[in-house]
Amino acid sequence: MAQQLNQVDERTQVIQQTQDEQYNRLLEIEATAQRTFDESQRFFQYYGYYPEGAGRPTQ
């Protein structure tokens, strides 16, 4: 019984670690997207048009 509990605990730790890694990756992606959006906005404010391939932000 104790061995089964240890196995469950190990699996739970692996799942939690994986979820933490996925969440951190999503935060990185969100930060990159925000940076790209901010840079596009600055580009638009300076040049009056969006850089090629940036698309227009949806409001």
ZILIN-V211181 format. One record per residue. RES is the residue in one small letter. D_CENTER is the distance of its C-alpha to the mean C-alpha in Angstrom with 2 decimals. Layout:
BEGIN
RES:D_CENTER / RES:D_CENTER
END
This chain:
BEGIN
m:39.47 / a:37.99 / q:36.67 / q:34.92 / l:33.33 / n:32.16 / q:30.63 / v:28.84 / d:27.61 / e:26.36 / r:24.53 / t:23.03 / q:21.84 / v:20.30 / i:18.52 / q:17.26 / q:16.14 / t:14.30 / q:12.58 / d:11.74 / e:10.34 / q:8.21 / y:7.04 / n:6.61 / r:4.70 / l:2.15 / l:3.47 / e:4.09 / i:2.99 / e:4.16 / a:6.63 / t:7.66 / a:8.31 / q:10.13 / r:11.99 / t:13.03 / f:14.20 / d:16.04 / e:17.66 / s:18.77 / q:20.26 / r:22.11 / f:23.33 / f:24.58 / q:26.28 / y:28.01 / y:28.95 / g:29.14 / y:27.08 / y:23.57 / p:22.95 / e:23.63 / g:20.79 / a:18.63 / g:19.90 / r:20.78 / p:18.47 / t:19.34 / q:20.67
END
